[in-house]
Amino acid sequence: MAPTAASGAPTGELPVVVVGAGPVGLITALGLKHYGVPVVVLEEDERLSLDTKAGTVLTRTIEVLDRYGAAAPVLRAALRMDEIGEVDRATNAAAPSVKTDVLAGDTRFPFVVNIPQNSLEAVLEEVLRGRDPEVLRLRHRVTGLVQHADHVTLTVEGPDGAHELDARYVLACDGGRSGIRDQLGITVEGKTLEERYMLVDLKVDLDVGNPRDYPYLAYFADPAEWMILVRQPHCWRFLFPLRPDAPQPGPEELRDKALRFIGEVDAVELLGTNVYTVHQRVADRWGEGRVFLMGDAAHLITPMWALGLNTGVLDASNLPWRLAWVLRGWADPALLDGYEAEQSSVAIRGSGEMAESARLAMGGAGRVESGGQGGWGWAMTRSLLGVRLDVAGTGEWSMVRAGQEPQPVRVGDRVPDVAVYGPDGEEAHLHRLAADSFVALHFADARRRPVLPAGGTPGLTHLLVSRWDAPHDSGLRERSCFDPGERLRRRLGLEDGTVVLVRPDGHVAAIAAWDTGSQVAEEIYARIVRPGSAELTGAADAGAGSDGAAAAPQPEEVLA
């Protein structure tokens, strides 16, 4: 079941304009195309970046790419791995590795991948141009911006001179030196680290001629000289810190530094080097009017634990579906407020703090607090980012999971991608069921002929989930999911008589008690997409965040 673009083209012919064709900009454009939103991508350079800084794509990013129909070509170009290693260089003692295979029951991609950023961008560009050959416009630089009540007018310098381009919304994915951010007068807060990072790519045989058995991603902690080792599809990559007072090393010195870690080898070829500055900065606000900041334009994060790029992809997971719902007329513009409300916490007090703690720990400042290192929780944190979004505006969110075993879901969690079965016996994973709409999962006994809401609400699908196959005379077979052994219900930690509302980005919007025939899911959905509606009563009114996300009961409250 490959993901497909949702039905119902957005109203209005003006495109959403994405400024910047880095990974976040390209993935955002793919997301908008997936939801049928007209999009134009402007990139000021004459070709995509040759930058090789980013190198690891985490599991959660692969899931986002899968929703947008781009995971397969990225995986073909990447190198998969099921272990993230940590080594104390001084003692040569290995810390417990992160083993991603423990997530096999939670995701279809229980691994992370290594792929250079320039290779990733090339794959994403090919996929995007395959869907719309005219979507990407190189050598187009935005020099001006004027906002109107219902659109934005951009002044663009292109190969043929200056021209104006009208956009329904503008998404600034133009990096840490964002020109769009400057034009809006948005400031960034934080710091630039004194130390720089050095990167060297070497072609060397560490498999047969000089076997080392390193994990494909390994962190070597050392107060004097830490190092990150990344095996890319065609080389080994070494990343080191450079002291503030140290002169910038040349290529040969960087090669020799790498050899001090791996020892003598019979042959080595230097492929490339890079030295760059590292920042820890976040914008004081993430947008204004019809313009939104995404990725590095909104948050520059120390690239430890691959949190920089992959946190930006979380932005690209959150905003496109919101824009699609608004442009189709399915939601009020207030739905867009939830983007910054949810993602800013993840960037500022989540990824940013975790990455900085990891950087300090690599230099001997103590091991990062993981909430219980090893097992399911640590794998969730390091590869699926453990994200619980603050969908209800209560201030409750998390990026760290603890425990050796899977935990019941809570409101805001990324829902486990467990498979159920349709009437034809085909597997249907939750993330694909929700890829194009909100999905209300009603847990009940199919033999008792529970009455589902009639449906027909744009952007909302109702499904019955039961370990009992729906009888042929029940009228439920086309709207039911067979859950053998109640694997899904048990994984979620719920009982029959519960409804779980899942958003298009795979996060749980609400968990509530449900009686046959109840409209509670419809009411909660209405509160989310049209906050403040006077027509809403009852359970949907029980609690709602500032962005309209229902503060539904937690599983333990549902079962009480």
C-alpha positions as CSV (number, residue, x, y, z in Angstrom):
1,M,0.0,0.0,0.0
2,A,2.1,2.9,-1.3
3,P,1.1,6.4,0.1
4,T,-0.8,8.5,-2.4
5,A,-1.8,12.1,-2.5
6,A,-4.9,12.9,-0.6
7,S,-8.1,13.7,-2.5
8,G,-9.6,17.2,-2.5
9,A,-7.4,19.8,-4.1
10,P,-6.8,22.9,-2.0
11,T,-8.8,26.0,-2.9
12,G,-7.1,28.8,-4.7
13,E,-4.5,28.6,-7.4
14,L,-1.6,30.5,-5.8
15,P,1.2,28.1,-4.7
16,V,2.8,27.8,-1.4
17,V,6.4,29.0,-2.0
18,V,9.3,27.2,-0.2
19,V,12.4,29.3,-0.1
20,G,15.5,27.1,0.1
21,A,16.2,23.7,-1.5
22,G,18.1,22.0,1.3
23,P,16.8,18.7,2.8
24,V,14.2,20.4,4.9
25,G,12.9,22.5,1.9
26,L,12.8,19.6,-0.4
27,I,11.0,17.3,2.1
28,T,8.6,20.1,2.9
29,A,7.8,20.4,-0.8
30,L,7.3,16.7,-1.1
31,G,4.9,16.9,1.8
32,L,2.9,19.7,0.2
33,K,2.8,17.7,-3.1
34,H,1.6,14.6,-1.2
35,Y,-1.4,16.6,0.1
36,G,-2.1,18.1,-3.3
37,V,-0.9,21.6,-2.4
38,P,0.5,23.7,-5.3
39,V,4.1,24.4,-4.5
40,V,7.1,26.3,-5.9
41,V,10.6,25.9,-4.5
42,L,13.1,28.8,-4.9
43,E,16.8,28.2,-4.6
44,E,19.3,31.1,-5.0
45,D,22.2,28.9,-6.0
46,E,22.7,27.5,-9.5
47,R,22.7,23.9,-8.2
48,L,21.9,22.1,-5.0
49,S,24.5,22.0,-2.2
50,L,27.6,19.9,-2.3
51,D,27.7,20.1,1.5
52,T,28.7,16.8,3.1
53,K,28.1,17.9,6.8
54,A,25.0,15.9,7.6
55,G,25.3,12.2,7.3
56,T,22.8,10.2,9.3
57,V,19.1,9.9,8.7
58,L,17.1,8.7,11.8
59,T,14.2,6.3,11.8
60,R,11.6,9.1,12.3
61,T,12.8,10.9,9.2
62,I,12.6,7.7,7.2
63,E,8.9,7.4,8.4
64,V,8.3,11.0,7.2
65,L,9.9,10.2,3.8
66,D,7.7,7.1,3.5
67,R,4.5,9.1,4.1
68,Y,5.6,11.5,1.3
69,G,6.5,8.6,-1.0
70,A,10.3,9.1,-1.0
71,A,11.7,6.6,1.5
72,A,12.4,3.8,-1.1
73,P,14.8,5.8,-3.3
74,V,16.6,7.3,-0.2
75,L,17.1,3.8,1.3
76,R,18.5,2.5,-2.0
77,A,21.1,5.2,-1.9
78,A,21.9,4.8,1.8
79,L,23.6,2.4,4.1
80,R,21.4,0.8,6.8
81,M,22.5,0.0,10.4
82,D,20.8,-1.5,13.5
83,E,23.4,-0.3,16.0
84,I,24.7,3.1,17.3
85,G,27.9,2.5,19.2
86,E,29.6,4.4,22.0
87,V,33.2,3.9,23.1
88,D,35.3,5.5,25.8
89,R,38.5,6.0,23.9
90,A,40.7,6.3,27.0
91,T,39.7,2.9,28.3
92,N,38.6,1.4,25.0
93,A,35.5,0.3,26.9
94,A,32.3,0.1,24.9
95,A,29.2,1.6,26.5
96,P,25.9,-0.2,25.9
97,S,25.0,0.3,22.2
98,V,21.7,1.5,20.9
99,K,20.1,-1.5,19.3
100,T,17.3,-0.4,17.0
101,D,16.0,-3.9,16.3
102,V,14.1,-3.6,19.6
103,L,11.8,-1.2,17.7
104,A,10.6,-3.8,15.2
105,G,7.2,-3.9,16.8
106,D,6.9,-0.1,16.6
107,T,8.1,0.8,13.1
108,R,8.5,-0.7,9.7
109,F,12.1,0.8,9.7
110,P,13.9,-0.5,12.8
111,F,17.2,1.0,11.6
112,V,18.9,4.3,10.8
113,V,20.8,5.1,7.7
114,N,23.9,6.9,6.6
115,I,23.9,9.1,3.5
116,P,25.8,12.3,2.8
117,Q,23.7,15.4,2.6
118,N,24.6,16.1,-1.0
119,S,23.5,12.6,-2.0
120,L,20.3,12.9,0.0
121,E,19.4,16.2,-1.7
122,A,20.1,14.7,-5.1
123,V,17.7,11.8,-4.4
124,L,15.0,14.2,-3.1
125,E,15.4,16.5,-6.1
126,E,14.9,13.6,-8.5
127,V,11.7,12.4,-6.7
128,L,10.3,16.0,-6.6
129,R,11.1,16.7,-10.2
130,G,9.5,13.4,-11.1
131,R,6.2,14.6,-9.7
132,D,6.5,18.1,-11.1
133,P,9.4,19.0,-13.5
134,E,8.8,22.8,-13.0
135,V,8.6,22.8,-9.2
136,L,12.2,23.7,-8.5
137,R,13.6,27.0,-9.7
138,L,17.3,27.4,-9.3
139,R,19.1,30.8,-9.4
140,H,16.0,32.5,-7.9
141,R,16.8,34.7,-4.9
142,V,14.1,36.4,-2.8
143,T,15.0,40.1,-2.3
144,G,11.6,41.5,-1.0
145,L,8.5,40.4,0.7
146,V,5.1,42.1,1.2
147,Q,2.2,40.5,3.1
148,H,-1.4,41.0,2.2
149,A,-4.6,39.8,3.8
150,D,-4.8,36.7,1.6
151,H,-1.4,36.2,0.0
152,V,2.3,37.2,0.0
153,T,4.1,39.0,-2.8
154,L,7.7,38.1,-3.2
155,T,10.3,40.1,-5.2
156,V,12.5,37.5,-6.8
157,E,15.8,38.0,-8.7
158,G,16.0,35.3,-11.4
159,P,18.1,34.5,-14.4
160,D,15.9,36.9,-16.5
161,G,15.9,39.7,-13.9
162,A,13.6,40.8,-11.1
163,H,9.9,39.8,-11.0
164,E,7.1,39.4,-8.5
165,L,5.7,36.1,-7.4
166,D,2.5,35.8,-5.4
167,A,2.2,33.0,-2.9
168,R,-0.6,31.8,-0.6
169,Y,2.0,31.1,2.1
170,V,5.8,31.3,2.3
171,L,7.9,28.7,4.1
172,A,11.4,29.9,4.8
173,C,13.8,26.9,4.6
174,D,16.7,29.1,3.7
175,G,19.1,28.1,6.5
176,G,20.8,29.6,9.4
177,R,21.5,32.9,7.6
178,S,17.9,33.1,6.5
179,G,17.2,36.2,4.4
180,I,13.4,35.8,4.9
181,R,13.9,35.8,8.7
182,D,15.9,39.0,8.4
183,Q,13.2,40.7,6.3
184,L,10.7,39.8,9.0
185,G,12.9,41.3,11.7
186,I,13.0,38.1,13.6
187,T,16.0,37.7,15.9
188,V,17.8,34.5,16.9
189,E,18.8,33.8,20.5
190,G,21.6,31.5,21.6
191,K,25.4,31.2,21.0
192,T,28.0,30.2,18.6
193,L,30.3,27.5,20.0
194,E,34.0,28.5,20.3
195,E,35.1,25.1,19.0
196,R,34.7,24.2,15.4
197,Y,34.1,20.8,13.8
198,M,36.4,19.1,11.4
199,L,35.3,16.5,8.9
200,V,37.4,14.2,6.8
201,D,36.2,11.5,4.3
202,L,38.6,8.7,3.7
203,K,38.4,5.7,1.3
204,V,39.9,2.9,3.3
205,D,39.3,-0.9,3.6
206,L,38.3,-1.6,7.2
207,D,36.4,-4.8,6.3
208,V,38.9,-7.2,4.8
209,G,42.4,-5.8,4.4
210,N,42.3,-3.9,7.8
211,P,39.3,-5.4,9.6
212,R,38.1,-3.2,12.5
213,D,34.5,-4.2,13.1
214,Y,33.4,-0.7,14.1
215,P,29.7,0.0,14.2
216,Y,28.6,2.0,11.1
217,L,28.0,4.9,13.5
218,A,30.2,5.1,16.6
219,Y,30.9,7.9,19.1
220,F,34.4,7.8,20.6
221,A,34.4,9.8,23.9
222,D,37.7,11.4,25.1
223,P,38.3,14.6,27.0
224,A,41.4,15.2,24.9
225,E,40.2,14.3,21.4
226,W,36.7,12.8,20.8
227,M,35.7,11.6,17.4
228,I,32.5,10.4,15.6
229,L,32.9,7.7,13.0
230,V,30.3,7.3,10.3
231,R,30.4,4.7,7.5
232,Q,29.0,6.3,4.4
233,P,28.0,4.2,1.4
234,H,31.3,4.9,-0.3
235,C,33.7,6.0,2.4
236,W,34.4,6.4,6.1
237,R,33.7,9.8,7.6
238,F,35.6,11.1,10.7
239,L,34.3,14.1,12.7
240,F,36.5,15.9,15.3
241,P,36.3,19.0,17.4
242,L,38.9,21.8,16.9
243,R,40.0,23.8,19.9
244,P,39.2,27.6,19.7
245,D,42.8,28.6,19.7
246,A,44.0,25.9,17.3
247,P,44.9,26.7,13.7
248,Q,42.8,25.2,11.0
249,P,44.4,21.9,10.0
250,G,45.1,21.0,6.4
251,P,43.8,17.9,4.6
252,E,46.9,15.8,5.4
253,E,46.7,16.6,9.1
254,L,43.1,15.6,9.2
255,R,43.9,12.3,7.5
256,D,46.6,11.7,10.1
257,K,44.3,12.5,12.9
258,A,41.8,9.9,11.7
259,L,44.6,7.3,11.5
260,R,45.4,7.9,15.1
261,F,42.0,6.5,15.9
262,I,41.9,3.5,13.6
263,G,45.6,2.6,13.5
264,E,47.9,1.9,10.5
265,V,46.2,0.7,7.3
266,D,47.8,-0.5,4.1
267,A,46.1,2.1,1.9
268,V,44.0,5.2,2.4
269,E,42.7,7.8,-0.1
270,L,41.6,11.3,1.0
271,L,38.3,12.2,-0.6
272,G,37.4,15.5,1.1
273,T,37.6,17.7,4.2
274,N,35.5,20.4,5.7
275,V,35.9,22.7,8.8
276,Y,32.8,24.5,10.0
277,T,31.4,26.6,12.8
278,V,28.7,25.2,15.1
279,H,25.8,27.2,16.5
280,Q,23.1,26.7,19.2
281,R,20.5,29.3,18.2
282,V,16.7,29.5,18.0
283,A,14.5,32.2,16.5
284,D,12.4,34.2,19.0
285,R,9.3,33.5,16.9
286,W,8.8,31.1,14.0
287,G,6.7,33.2,11.7
288,E,4.6,36.2,11.0
289,G,1.3,36.3,9.2
290,R,1.6,34.0,6.2
291,V,5.3,33.3,6.5
292,F,6.8,30.5,8.6
293,L,10.4,29.6,9.5
294,M,11.5,26.0,9.2
295,G,14.6,24.0,9.8
296,D,17.8,26.0,10.4
297,A,16.0,29.2,9.7
298,A,14.1,28.6,12.9
299,H,16.6,26.6,15.0
300,L,20.3,25.9,14.6
301,I,21.3,22.9,16.7
302,T,24.6,21.3,17.4
303,P,24.8,18.4,15.0
304,M,25.4,15.8,17.7
305,W,23.4,12.5,17.6
306,A,22.2,13.7,14.1
307,L,19.7,16.0,15.8
308,G,20.2,19.0,13.5
309,L,18.8,17.8,10.1
310,N,16.4,15.3,11.7
311,T,14.8,17.9,13.9
312,G,14.3,20.1,10.9
313,V,12.4,17.1,9.3
314,L,10.1,17.1,12.2
315,D,9.1,20.6,11.1
316,A,8.4,19.3,7.6
317,S,6.2,16.6,9.2
318,N,4.1,19.0,11.2
319,L,3.3,22.0,8.9
320,P,2.3,20.6,5.5
321,W,-0.8,18.8,6.6
322,R,-1.9,21.8,8.5
323,L,-1.6,24.0,5.4
324,A,-3.5,21.4,3.3
325,W,-6.4,21.4,5.8
326,V,-6.6,25.2,5.8
327,L,-6.3,25.6,2.0
328,R,-9.0,23.0,1.4
329,G,-11.3,24.9,3.8
330,W,-11.4,21.9,6.2
331,A,-9.8,24.0,9.0
332,D,-9.5,27.5,10.3
333,P,-6.2,29.3,9.9
334,A,-5.8,29.0,13.7
335,L,-4.8,25.4,13.1
336,L,-1.4,26.7,11.8
337,D,-0.7,28.2,15.3
338,G,0.0,24.6,16.5
339,Y,3.1,24.3,14.4
340,E,5.3,26.7,16.4
341,A,3.6,25.8,19.7
342,E,4.6,22.1,19.2
343,Q,7.9,22.3,17.4
344,S,9.5,25.1,19.3
345,S,9.6,23.0,22.5
346,V,11.1,20.1,20.6
347,A,13.9,22.4,19.2
348,I,14.7,24.6,22.2
349,R,14.3,22.3,25.2
350,G,14.4,19.0,23.4
351,S,16.8,18.4,20.5
352,G,19.0,21.5,21.4
353,E,19.5,20.5,25.0
354,M,20.1,16.8,24.1
355,A,22.6,17.7,21.4
356,E,24.5,20.0,23.7
357,S,24.5,17.5,26.5
358,A,25.8,14.8,24.1
359,R,28.6,17.2,22.9
360,L,29.7,17.9,26.5
361,A,29.6,14.2,27.4
362,M,31.8,13.4,24.4
363,G,34.5,15.6,25.9
364,G,34.3,13.8,29.3
365,A,31.8,16.0,31.1
366,G,29.7,13.0,32.1
367,R,27.3,10.7,30.3
368,V,24.1,12.0,29.0
369,E,21.1,11.3,31.1
370,S,18.9,8.9,29.1
371,G,16.2,8.1,31.5
372,G,17.4,4.5,31.6
373,Q,20.0,3.7,29.0
374,G,19.6,0.6,26.9
375,G,16.5,-1.2,25.7
376,W,13.4,0.1,24.1
377,G,13.4,3.6,25.7
378,W,16.9,4.5,24.7
379,A,16.4,3.2,21.1
380,M,13.1,5.3,20.9
381,T,15.0,8.4,22.0
382,R,18.0,8.0,19.7
383,S,16.3,6.8,16.5
384,L,12.6,7.7,16.7
385,L,13.4,10.8,18.7
386,G,10.9,9.7,21.4
387,V,8.8,12.7,20.6
388,R,5.6,13.4,22.5
389,L,4.2,16.6,21.1
390,D,2.3,19.1,23.3
391,V,-0.8,18.7,21.2
392,A,-3.1,20.0,24.0
393,G,-1.1,23.1,24.9
394,T,-0.7,21.8,28.5
395,G,3.1,22.1,28.5
396,E,3.5,18.3,28.6
397,W,5.9,17.0,26.0
398,S,9.0,14.8,25.9
399,M,11.9,13.7,23.7
400,V,13.3,11.1,26.0
401,R,11.8,7.7,26.7
402,A,12.7,5.4,29.5
403,G,12.2,1.7,30.2
404,Q,13.3,-1.6,28.7
405,E,9.8,-2.4,27.3
406,P,7.3,-0.5,25.2
407,Q,5.0,1.8,27.1
408,P,1.3,2.6,26.5
409,V,0.6,5.5,24.3
410,R,-0.4,8.9,25.6
411,V,-1.9,12.0,23.9
412,G,0.8,13.6,21.7
413,D,2.8,10.4,21.2
414,R,3.9,9.2,17.8
415,V,1.5,6.2,17.4
416,P,3.3,2.9,16.9
417,D,3.2,1.8,13.3
418,V,1.5,-1.6,14.0
419,A,-0.2,-3.5,11.2
420,V,-3.9,-4.5,11.2
421,Y,-5.7,-6.2,8.3
422,G,-8.4,-5.1,5.9
423,P,-11.3,-7.2,4.5
424,D,-9.1,-8.5,1.7
425,G,-6.4,-9.7,4.1
426,E,-3.9,-7.0,3.1
427,E,-1.7,-5.5,5.9
428,A,-2.5,-1.9,6.7
429,H,0.0,-0.1,8.9
430,L,-1.3,2.7,11.1
431,H,1.0,5.4,9.6
432,R,-0.3,4.7,6.1
433,L,-3.9,4.5,7.2
434,A,-3.5,8.0,8.6
435,A,-1.2,9.4,5.9
436,D,-3.9,11.3,4.2
437,S,-6.4,12.1,6.9
438,F,-7.2,12.0,10.6
439,V,-8.2,8.5,11.6
440,A,-10.5,7.6,14.5
441,L,-9.7,4.1,15.7
442,H,-12.8,2.7,17.5
443,F,-11.9,-0.3,19.6
444,A,-14.9,-2.6,20.1
445,D,-16.2,-6.1,19.6
446,A,-17.3,-6.4,16.0
447,R,-19.7,-9.2,16.8
448,R,-21.9,-6.8,18.8
449,R,-22.4,-4.6,15.7
450,P,-21.2,-1.3,17.2
451,V,-22.5,1.8,15.4
452,L,-19.7,4.0,13.9
453,P,-20.3,7.6,13.1
454,A,-21.8,8.0,9.6
455,G,-18.6,9.6,8.3
456,G,-18.5,12.2,5.5
457,T,-16.6,14.8,7.6
458,P,-13.8,16.1,5.3
459,G,-10.4,15.0,6.5
460,L,-11.7,12.4,9.1
461,T,-11.9,8.6,8.6
462,H,-13.6,6.3,11.1
463,L,-12.4,2.7,11.5
464,L,-13.5,-0.2,13.8
465,V,-10.6,-2.2,15.3
466,S,-11.5,-5.6,16.7
467,R,-9.9,-9.1,17.2
468,W,-13.2,-10.4,15.8
469,D,-13.6,-10.2,12.1
470,A,-16.6,-8.2,11.2
471,P,-19.6,-10.5,10.3
472,H,-20.7,-10.2,6.7
473,D,-24.2,-9.0,7.7
474,S,-22.8,-6.3,10.0
475,G,-22.3,-3.6,7.5
476,L,-18.9,-3.0,9.0
477,R,-16.5,-5.0,6.9
478,E,-15.3,-2.1,4.7
479,R,-14.8,0.1,7.7
480,S,-13.2,-2.4,10.0
481,C,-9.6,-3.5,10.8
482,F,-9.0,-7.1,12.0
483,D,-6.5,-7.1,14.9
484,P,-5.4,-10.7,15.5
485,G,-4.6,-11.4,19.1
486,E,-5.4,-7.7,19.8
487,R,-1.8,-6.9,19.0
488,L,-2.6,-3.2,18.3
489,R,-4.9,-2.7,21.2
490,R,-2.5,-4.3,23.6
491,R,0.5,-2.3,22.2
492,L,-1.5,1.0,22.7
493,G,-2.4,-0.1,26.3
494,L,-6.1,0.5,25.8
495,E,-9.4,-1.4,26.3
496,D,-12.5,-1.8,24.2
497,G,-14.7,1.2,24.4
498,T,-11.9,3.6,23.6
499,V,-11.4,5.8,20.5
500,V,-8.0,7.0,19.5
501,L,-7.7,9.9,17.1
502,V,-4.5,9.9,15.0
503,R,-3.3,12.9,13.1
504,P,-1.9,12.8,9.5
505,D,1.6,13.1,11.0
506,G,1.1,10.0,13.0
507,H,0.7,11.7,16.4
508,V,-2.1,10.9,18.8
509,A,-4.5,13.8,18.9
510,A,-6.8,12.4,21.5
511,I,-7.8,9.3,23.5
512,A,-11.3,9.2,24.8
513,A,-14.0,6.8,26.1
514,W,-16.4,5.8,23.4
515,D,-19.9,4.2,23.4
516,T,-21.4,2.7,20.3
517,G,-22.9,5.5,18.2
518,S,-21.1,8.2,20.1
519,Q,-19.9,11.3,18.1
520,V,-17.0,12.0,20.5
521,A,-14.3,11.6,17.8
522,E,-16.3,14.0,15.5
523,E,-16.5,16.6,18.3
524,I,-12.8,16.4,19.2
525,Y,-11.8,16.6,15.5
526,A,-14.1,19.7,15.0
527,R,-12.4,21.3,18.1
528,I,-9.0,20.7,16.6
529,V,-9.6,22.0,13.1
530,R,-12.1,24.7,14.0
531,P,-11.1,25.9,17.5
532,G,-13.7,28.0,19.4
533,S,-16.7,26.8,17.5
534,A,-19.9,27.6,19.4
535,E,-21.5,24.4,18.3
536,L,-19.2,22.1,20.3
537,T,-20.3,20.6,23.6
538,G,-19.6,17.6,25.8
539,A,-16.4,15.7,25.5
540,A,-14.8,17.9,23.0
541,D,-15.3,20.8,25.3
542,A,-13.6,19.0,28.2
543,G,-10.3,20.5,27.4
544,A,-8.5,22.1,24.5
545,G,-5.1,23.7,24.0
546,S,-4.5,27.1,22.6
547,D,-4.2,25.5,19.1
548,G,-7.5,23.7,19.5
549,A,-6.0,20.2,20.2
550,A,-8.2,18.3,22.5
551,A,-6.9,17.5,26.0
552,A,-8.5,14.1,25.9
553,P,-8.3,11.6,28.8
554,Q,-5.1,9.6,29.2
555,P,-5.4,5.8,28.9
556,E,-5.5,5.3,32.6
557,E,-8.3,7.8,32.9
558,V,-10.2,6.2,30.1
559,L,-10.1,2.8,31.9
560,A,-10.9,4.2,35.4
